Amino acid sequence: MENMREIDEIKAKIDETVKDIKTSATLREIKMKFLGKTGEISALMKKLKEIPPEERPAMGKVINALREWAEKRFDEFEEAVKAAELGARYEREKIDVTLPGKQRKKGAYHPDTLIIDELVSVFSGMGFEIFEGPEIENDYYNFTALNTPKDHPARDMQDTFYLGADYLLRTQTSAGQIRVMENKKPPIKILSPGKVYRFDDDATHSPMFSQMEGLVVDKGITLCDLKGMLDEFARKVFGDGIKTRLRPSYFPFTEPSVEVDVSCFECGGKGCKLCKGTGWIEVLGAGMVNRAVLQNCGIDPDEYTGFAFGMGIERIAMLKYGINNMKLLFDGDVRFLKQFRV
């Protein structure tokens, strides 16, 4: 009688418990509680040894009938729970095709990145390799090896951030050219982009900005080679029909040195606000590598010649995209940056 009472209690428990089951995982847990190896129905089978032998067969049939009933009951609820779960999933994943689509905002490249990528593409197409030197340089690579001794007035042209007696934040990427020439024999054809630092800050200058230097060293290199390369650079960056001109200038690491202008791409050389009425816009500095610089790097200036050029990435970006204030390039204003999506 006691065993029969337990069987009735188990049936009642199962009927009561399955009413609140919402997920298949919960149903499996409850099923194991009653039908598992250590479940309540299995525990009844183990109690058979406690009853008289002559009653065991009949009681075993009753417990087996309970097991079959329980399995059938759980199977019925499993189908119902799975159907409910599937319906809920369909409801969650339902798509109303009449609703407007969700727009995903696209990011934008910084103008400096666009210009650097474009210049690297242009010059790599002309056979240049990329070299990136360290931003913390020593005095030798930044000045002395570039024909700028400690008492040279050219040092006054650049306000330098010194980190100690011999170390500084590089003021020009030209320092990387020295490192290349020291470790590589001509022919050399490298492009060196990177950040540089000078104590200068106004609408057209920043204490940190980007430069890109180029260097070519080989036998028989002349100023005509420089002019031809600059013509190709101007045409690809500023458009067909753009002309270049060279004006005498001074840099301690080149001789002769030139400032390079391009014909105004805004007015076609007629004169406008952008070119200040001259028809020309200054874009970079260049020149033939000074013999002293070649000698400092262990290259025979009687056998090899070369040219070097350097430009400010921000200046090229400001000219090409019509940006009138350099600080816009450093503010990180998304409204400004999203104009340069490609």
C-alpha positions as CSV (number, residue, x, y, z in Angstrom):
1,M,0.0,0.0,0.0
2,E,2.8,2.4,0.8
3,N,4.4,1.7,-2.6
4,M,1.1,2.4,-4.4
5,R,0.8,5.7,-2.5
6,E,4.3,6.7,-3.7
7,I,3.3,5.9,-7.3
8,D,0.3,8.1,-7.0
9,E,2.4,10.9,-5.6
10,I,4.9,10.6,-8.4
11,K,2.2,10.8,-11.0
12,A,0.7,13.9,-9.3
13,K,4.2,15.5,-9.1
14,I,4.8,14.9,-12.8
15,D,1.4,16.3,-13.8
16,E,1.9,19.4,-11.6
17,T,5.5,20.0,-12.6
18,V,5.1,19.8,-16.4
19,K,2.5,22.6,-16.3
20,D,5.2,25.3,-15.7
21,I,7.8,24.0,-18.1
22,K,8.7,26.6,-20.8
23,T,11.9,25.3,-22.3
24,S,13.3,22.0,-23.6
25,A,16.3,22.3,-21.3
26,T,14.0,22.5,-18.2
27,L,11.9,19.6,-19.4
28,R,15.1,17.4,-19.8
29,E,16.1,18.3,-16.2
30,I,12.7,17.3,-14.8
31,K,12.6,14.1,-16.9
32,M,16.0,13.0,-15.5
33,K,14.6,13.8,-12.0
34,F,12.0,11.1,-12.4
35,L,13.3,8.7,-15.1
36,G,17.1,9.0,-14.7
37,K,19.3,6.3,-13.1
38,T,19.0,8.1,-9.8
39,G,15.4,9.3,-10.4
40,E,12.4,8.7,-8.3
41,I,10.9,5.9,-10.5
42,S,14.3,4.1,-10.5
43,A,14.3,4.4,-6.7
44,L,11.0,2.5,-6.6
45,M,12.6,-0.4,-8.5
46,K,15.4,-0.6,-6.0
47,K,12.8,-0.9,-3.2
48,L,11.4,-4.1,-4.6
49,K,13.9,-6.1,-2.6
50,E,12.2,-4.8,0.5
51,I,8.9,-6.3,-0.2
52,P,7.9,-10.1,0.0
53,P,9.1,-12.1,-2.9
54,E,5.6,-13.2,-3.9
55,E,4.6,-9.5,-4.3
56,R,7.5,-8.4,-6.4
57,P,6.4,-9.5,-9.9
58,A,3.1,-7.7,-9.6
59,M,4.7,-4.6,-8.1
60,G,7.4,-4.7,-10.8
61,K,4.6,-4.6,-13.5
62,V,3.0,-1.6,-11.7
63,I,6.3,0.3,-11.6
64,N,7.1,-0.5,-15.3
65,A,3.6,0.8,-16.2
66,L,4.4,4.0,-14.3
67,R,7.6,4.4,-16.2
68,E,5.8,3.9,-19.6
69,W,3.2,6.4,-18.5
70,A,5.8,8.9,-17.4
71,E,7.8,8.6,-20.7
72,K,4.7,9.1,-22.7
73,R,3.7,12.1,-20.6
74,F,7.1,13.7,-21.0
75,D,7.1,13.0,-24.8
76,E,3.8,14.8,-25.1
77,F,5.0,17.8,-23.3
78,E,8.3,17.8,-25.2
79,E,6.4,18.1,-28.5
80,A,4.3,21.0,-27.0
81,V,7.4,22.8,-25.6
82,K,9.3,22.5,-28.9
83,A,6.3,23.8,-30.8
84,A,6.1,26.8,-28.4
85,E,9.8,27.5,-28.7
86,L,9.6,27.3,-32.5
87,G,6.7,29.8,-32.5
88,A,8.6,32.1,-30.2
89,R,11.6,32.0,-32.4
90,Y,9.6,32.7,-35.5
91,E,8.1,35.7,-33.7
92,R,11.5,37.0,-32.7
93,E,13.0,36.6,-36.2
94,K,9.9,37.9,-38.0
95,I,10.8,40.6,-40.5
96,D,8.4,43.2,-41.7
97,V,9.5,43.9,-45.2
98,T,7.4,47.0,-45.3
99,L,9.6,48.7,-42.6
100,P,12.5,51.0,-43.8
101,G,15.9,49.3,-43.8
102,K,18.4,50.0,-41.1
103,Q,21.3,52.1,-42.3
104,R,24.8,51.3,-41.3
105,K,27.0,54.3,-41.1
106,K,30.3,54.0,-43.0
107,G,33.6,55.2,-41.6
108,A,35.9,57.6,-43.4
109,Y,39.6,57.8,-43.9
110,H,41.5,60.7,-42.6
111,P,42.7,63.1,-45.3
112,D,46.3,62.5,-44.3
113,T,45.7,58.7,-44.8
114,L,44.2,59.3,-48.2
115,I,47.1,61.5,-49.3
116,I,49.7,59.1,-47.9
117,D,48.1,56.1,-49.7
118,E,47.9,58.1,-52.9
119,L,51.5,59.2,-52.8
120,V,52.7,55.7,-51.9
121,S,50.8,54.4,-54.9
122,V,52.2,57.0,-57.2
123,F,55.8,56.6,-56.2
124,S,55.8,52.8,-55.7
125,G,54.6,52.8,-59.3
126,M,57.9,54.6,-60.2
127,G,59.9,51.9,-58.3
128,F,60.3,53.5,-54.9
129,E,60.5,51.3,-51.8
130,I,59.0,52.4,-48.4
131,F,61.2,53.0,-45.4
132,E,59.9,54.2,-42.0
133,G,62.6,55.5,-39.6
134,P,62.2,56.1,-35.8
135,E,60.5,59.2,-34.5
136,I,63.0,59.7,-31.7
137,E,66.3,60.4,-33.4
138,N,69.8,61.5,-32.2
139,D,71.4,64.7,-33.3
140,Y,73.7,63.0,-35.7
141,Y,71.0,61.6,-38.0
142,N,68.7,64.6,-37.7
143,F,71.3,67.3,-38.2
144,T,75.0,66.5,-38.4
145,A,74.9,63.8,-41.1
146,L,72.6,66.0,-43.1
147,N,75.4,68.6,-43.3
148,T,74.1,70.7,-40.4
149,P,76.8,70.9,-37.8
150,K,76.1,72.2,-34.3
151,D,77.0,75.8,-35.1
152,H,75.3,75.9,-38.5
153,P,72.7,78.7,-38.8
154,A,70.3,76.3,-40.6
155,R,69.5,74.8,-37.2
156,D,67.7,78.1,-36.4
157,M,65.2,77.3,-39.3
158,Q,63.7,74.5,-37.2
159,D,62.5,74.8,-33.6
160,T,63.4,71.4,-32.1
161,F,61.9,69.4,-29.2
162,Y,65.0,68.0,-27.4
163,L,64.8,65.0,-25.2
164,G,68.3,65.4,-23.8
165,A,71.8,66.3,-24.9
166,D,71.8,64.0,-28.0
167,Y,68.2,62.9,-28.5
168,L,65.2,64.7,-30.0
169,L,61.9,64.3,-31.7
170,R,62.9,64.3,-35.4
171,T,62.2,67.5,-37.2
172,Q,62.3,65.9,-40.7
173,T,62.0,62.4,-42.2
174,S,65.3,63.1,-44.0
175,A,67.0,61.4,-41.1
176,G,65.7,58.1,-42.5
177,Q,67.6,58.8,-45.7
178,I,70.8,58.7,-43.8
179,R,70.0,55.4,-42.2
180,V,69.2,53.9,-45.6
181,M,72.4,55.2,-47.3
182,E,74.5,53.9,-44.4
183,N,73.2,50.4,-44.8
184,K,72.4,50.0,-48.5
185,K,74.6,50.5,-51.5
186,P,73.3,52.4,-54.5
187,P,71.1,52.2,-56.5
188,I,68.8,53.5,-53.8
189,K,65.2,54.6,-54.4
190,I,63.2,55.0,-51.2
191,L,60.2,56.9,-49.9
192,S,60.0,57.7,-46.2
193,P,56.7,58.9,-44.7
194,G,56.1,59.7,-41.1
195,K,55.4,62.1,-38.2
196,V,57.8,65.0,-37.5
197,Y,57.8,67.5,-34.7
198,R,58.6,71.2,-34.5
199,F,57.8,73.9,-32.0
200,D,55.4,75.8,-34.3
201,D,51.6,76.3,-34.0
202,D,49.3,78.5,-36.0
203,A,46.5,78.2,-38.7
204,T,48.9,76.6,-41.2
205,H,51.4,74.9,-38.8
206,S,51.2,72.3,-36.1
207,P,53.8,71.1,-33.6
208,M,53.2,67.6,-35.0
209,F,52.7,66.9,-38.7
210,S,53.4,64.4,-41.4
211,Q,56.1,64.5,-44.0
212,M,57.1,62.3,-46.9
213,E,60.7,62.3,-48.1
214,G,62.0,60.7,-51.2
215,L,65.6,59.8,-52.2
216,V,67.2,58.5,-55.3
217,V,70.9,57.7,-55.6
218,D,72.6,56.1,-58.6
219,K,75.1,56.8,-61.2
220,G,74.3,59.7,-63.6
221,I,71.4,61.1,-61.7
222,T,70.7,64.7,-62.7
223,L,68.3,67.6,-61.9
224,C,66.5,66.6,-65.1
225,D,65.6,63.3,-63.5
226,L,64.2,65.1,-60.5
227,K,62.1,67.4,-62.8
228,G,60.7,64.5,-64.8
229,M,59.7,62.6,-61.6
230,L,58.0,65.7,-60.2
231,D,56.1,66.3,-63.4
232,E,54.7,62.7,-63.1
233,F,53.9,63.3,-59.4
234,A,52.0,66.5,-60.1
235,R,50.1,65.0,-63.0
236,K,48.9,62.0,-61.0
237,V,48.1,63.8,-57.8
238,F,46.7,67.1,-59.1
239,G,45.4,66.1,-62.5
240,D,46.5,66.2,-66.2
241,G,47.8,69.4,-67.6
242,I,49.5,70.4,-64.3
243,K,53.0,71.9,-64.8
244,T,55.9,72.2,-62.4
245,R,58.6,74.8,-62.0
246,L,61.7,74.9,-59.9
247,R,62.9,78.0,-58.0
248,P,66.3,78.3,-56.4
249,S,66.3,77.8,-52.6
250,Y,68.6,76.6,-49.8
251,F,68.7,73.4,-47.8
252,P,71.9,72.2,-46.1
253,F,71.6,68.7,-47.3
254,T,71.0,69.5,-51.0
255,E,73.0,71.5,-53.5
256,P,71.6,72.9,-55.7
257,S,68.3,73.2,-53.8
258,V,64.9,74.2,-55.2
259,E,61.4,75.0,-54.2
260,V,58.9,73.2,-56.4
261,D,55.7,74.9,-57.6
262,V,52.8,73.4,-59.5
263,S,50.5,75.4,-61.8
264,C,47.3,76.3,-59.9
265,F,44.8,73.5,-60.4
266,E,42.0,75.8,-59.3
267,C,42.3,78.6,-61.9
268,G,44.5,76.8,-64.5
269,G,47.3,79.3,-63.9
270,K,45.3,82.5,-64.5
271,G,45.5,83.7,-61.0
272,C,43.0,83.2,-58.1
273,K,42.7,83.4,-54.3
274,L,44.2,80.0,-53.9
275,C,47.4,80.8,-55.7
276,K,47.3,84.4,-54.5
277,G,47.1,85.7,-58.1
278,T,50.4,84.1,-59.2
279,G,49.1,81.1,-61.0
280,W,51.6,78.9,-59.1
281,I,51.4,77.0,-55.8
282,E,54.4,75.9,-53.7
283,V,54.1,72.2,-52.8
284,L,57.6,70.9,-51.8
285,G,61.3,71.3,-51.5
286,A,63.9,69.3,-53.3
287,G,67.4,69.3,-54.7
288,M,70.5,67.3,-55.6
289,V,72.0,65.4,-52.6
290,N,74.9,67.4,-51.2
291,R,78.3,65.8,-51.7
292,A,79.0,66.1,-48.0
293,V,75.9,64.1,-47.2
294,L,77.0,61.3,-49.6
295,Q,80.4,61.3,-48.1
296,N,79.0,61.1,-44.5
297,C,77.2,57.9,-45.5
298,G,80.2,56.3,-47.2
299,I,79.0,56.9,-50.8
300,D,81.6,58.2,-53.3
301,P,80.1,61.5,-54.6
302,D,82.4,61.3,-57.7
303,E,80.8,58.0,-58.7
304,Y,77.2,58.5,-57.5
305,T,74.8,61.4,-57.5
306,G,71.2,61.7,-56.3
307,F,68.3,63.8,-55.6
308,A,66.0,64.2,-52.6
309,F,62.6,65.8,-52.1
310,G,60.3,66.4,-49.2
311,M,56.7,67.5,-48.8
312,G,54.2,68.1,-46.0
313,I,51.3,65.7,-46.1
314,E,49.0,68.1,-44.4
315,R,49.9,70.8,-47.0
316,I,49.1,68.5,-49.9
317,A,45.8,67.5,-48.2
318,M,44.9,71.2,-47.6
319,L,45.6,72.1,-51.2
320,K,43.9,69.1,-52.8
321,Y,40.8,69.2,-50.6
322,G,40.4,72.9,-50.1
323,I,41.0,72.8,-46.3
324,N,41.7,76.4,-45.0
325,N,42.8,75.5,-41.5
326,M,45.3,72.9,-40.5
327,K,43.8,72.4,-37.1
328,L,40.8,70.7,-38.7
329,L,43.1,67.8,-39.5
330,F,43.8,67.3,-35.8
331,D,40.5,68.0,-34.1
332,G,38.9,64.6,-34.9
333,D,35.6,66.2,-35.7
334,V,33.4,63.5,-37.3
335,R,31.5,66.1,-39.3
336,F,34.7,67.1,-41.0
337,L,36.1,63.6,-41.5
338,K,32.9,62.1,-43.0
339,Q,33.3,64.4,-46.0
340,F,36.3,62.2,-47.1
341,R,34.5,58.9,-47.6
342,V,35.7,56.9,-50.5
